[in-house]
Amino acid sequence: MIRSLFLLLVAISPIYRSIGFQADIIDDLSSHFRAGNSKEIAKNFAPTIELIIIDEEDVYSKAQGEQILKDFFSKHQPTKTSIFHRINNSQNYRFGVIVLSTSKETFRVSITMKKFNNAFLITELRIEPAKD
């Protein structure tokens, strides 16, 4: 009985994902920020991304953005994250705010995503000191 139920769940899981019941991307990104995993975060970057990190702002390629984020994590070791805000009720847009605590200070991470070919990609990533 349990095996049959398990096989049924495995069989229908692709259907749930195709109609939008997949895990929220903000949850996944929060986990990657907590781990300081720039490679996994960058997998969600659009081909060009606007990065605003503390006082530096520019548009970068996906590879450049990953390297800049990796450098940020090397200077600010993550300790924990929490999701502060999310907008996920649009078919073409996602937005989230993650509070990122590091060994030195706390940051507010704002993530703007747009849908490209059935996947949400990050078009803007803003990391700024959290306001008390």
KEVORO-716123 format. One line per 10 residues: number of its first residue (from 1); their letters; for each residue x, y, z of C-alpha. Coordinates in nm, 4 decimals. Example, Ala and Ser with C-alpha at 12.3 -4.5 7.8 and 13.67 -1.06 7.14 Angstrom:
2
1 = AS = 1.2300/-0.4500/0.7800; 1.3670/-0.1060/0.7140;
% end
This chain:
132
1 = MIRSLFLLLV = 0.0000/0.0000/0.0000; 0.2718/0.2475/0.0972; 0.4770/0.1512/-0.2065; 0.1780/0.2091/-0.4361; 0.1170/0.5502/-0.2818; 0.4835/0.6403/-0.3216; 0.4825/0.5335/-0.6887; 0.1683/0.7383/-0.7491; 0.3284/1.0482/-0.5963; 0.6425/1.0015/-0.8054;
11 = AISPIYRSIG = 0.4326/0.9579/-1.1189; 0.2252/1.2728/-1.0701; 0.4999/1.5052/-0.9398; 0.5928/1.6289/-1.2917; 0.2270/1.7233/-1.3450; 0.2256/1.9343/-1.0273; 0.5439/2.1104/-1.1322; 0.4114/2.1874/-1.4783; 0.1057/2.3609/-1.3361; 0.2944/2.5653/-1.0808;
21 = FQADIIDDLS = 0.3056/2.3629/-0.7593; 0.6833/2.3583/-0.7424; 0.8774/2.4881/-0.4465; 0.8989/2.8646/-0.4399; 1.2206/2.9977/-0.5902; 1.2589/3.2483/-0.3049; 1.2869/2.9567/-0.0597; 1.5573/2.7978/-0.2747; 1.7481/3.1250/-0.3077; 1.7303/3.1844/0.0677;
31 = SHFRAGNSKE = 1.8958/2.8448/0.1227; 2.1689/2.9255/-0.1315; 2.2359/3.2622/0.0347; 2.2561/3.0941/0.3764; 2.5156/2.8536/0.2325; 2.7025/3.1354/0.0535; 2.6658/2.9368/-0.2686; 2.7236/3.1895/-0.5468; 2.7299/2.9141/-0.8105; 2.3760/2.7949/-0.7313;
41 = IAKNFAPTIE = 2.2454/3.1515/-0.7061; 2.4032/3.2398/-1.0420; 2.2232/2.9482/-1.2081; 1.9136/3.1644/-1.1646; 2.0672/3.4780/-1.3195; 1.9358/3.6176/-1.6467; 2.2040/3.6511/-1.9205; 2.2678/4.0037/-1.7901; 2.1950/4.1087/-1.4350; 2.1855/4.4407/-1.2567;
51 = LIIIDEEDVY = 2.3861/4.4007/-0.9366; 2.3784/4.6548/-0.6589; 2.6062/4.5417/-0.3777; 2.6447/4.7930/-0.0945; 2.7527/5.1004/-0.2969; 2.8593/4.9370/-0.6244; 2.6055/4.9236/-0.9075; 2.6386/4.7984/-1.2645; 2.5041/4.5536/-1.5204; 2.7066/4.2341/-1.5540;
61 = SKAQGEQILK = 2.7083/3.9101/-1.7459; 2.5965/3.5969/-1.5649; 2.9595/3.4845/-1.5131; 3.0727/3.8267/-1.3890; 2.7766/3.8412/-1.1505; 2.8669/3.5022/-1.0056; 3.2263/3.6143/-0.9446; 3.1162/3.9384/-0.7753; 2.8763/3.7464/-0.5522; 3.1496/3.4949/-0.4671;
71 = DFFSKHQPTK = 3.3751/3.7855/-0.3665; 3.0963/3.9284/-0.1491; 3.0561/3.5938/0.0322; 3.4305/3.5678/0.0896; 3.4192/3.9029/0.2727; 3.0865/3.8434/0.4475; 3.0483/3.4831/0.5692; 2.6729/3.4024/0.5860; 2.5374/3.2700/0.9140; 2.1600/3.2660/0.8570;
81 = TSIFHRINNS = 1.8791/3.3934/0.6384; 1.5121/3.4659/0.6764; 1.2548/3.5577/0.4159; 1.1195/3.9024/0.4961; 0.8828/3.9527/0.2005; 0.7775/3.7812/-0.1210; 0.5515/3.8471/-0.4167; 0.4760/3.5268/-0.6032; 0.1228/3.5687/-0.7322; 0.2134/3.6866/-1.0824;
91 = QNYRFGVIVL = 0.2676/3.4484/-1.3719; 0.5605/3.6517/-1.5099; 0.7212/3.8206/-1.2093; 0.8656/3.7270/-0.8711; 1.0115/3.9480/-0.6011; 1.1587/3.8631/-0.2662; 1.3434/4.0206/0.0221; 1.5776/3.8063/0.2283; 1.7466/3.9172/0.5486; 2.1026/3.7837/0.5334;
101 = STSKETFRVS = 2.2989/3.7703/0.8582; 2.6747/3.7418/0.8171; 2.9661/3.7182/1.0546; 3.0130/4.0969/1.0303; 2.6711/4.2527/0.9725; 2.3165/4.2043/0.8483; 2.2075/4.2747/0.4902; 1.8804/4.3165/0.3083; 1.8814/4.1198/-0.0184; 1.6175/4.2245/-0.2748;
111 = ITMKKFNNAF = 1.5660/3.9894/-0.5683; 1.3685/4.0775/-0.8811; 1.2890/3.7975/-1.1256; 1.1144/3.7814/-1.4604; 0.9932/3.4786/-1.6490; 1.2007/3.3687/-1.9482; 1.0989/3.0486/-2.1320; 0.9024/2.9031/-1.8372; 1.1749/2.9768/-1.5798; 1.2123/3.2695/-1.3432;
121 = LITELRIEPA = 1.5514/3.4370/-1.3775; 1.7025/3.7067/-1.1604; 1.7254/4.0377/-1.3451; 1.8190/4.2519/-1.0448; 1.9939/4.1637/-0.7194; 2.0401/4.4277/-0.4515; 2.2425/4.3675/-0.1338; 2.2444/4.6588/0.1088; 2.3071/4.6999/0.4802; 1.9918/4.6307/0.6785;
131 = KD = 1.8343/4.9309/0.8433; 1.7710/4.8913/1.2144;
% end
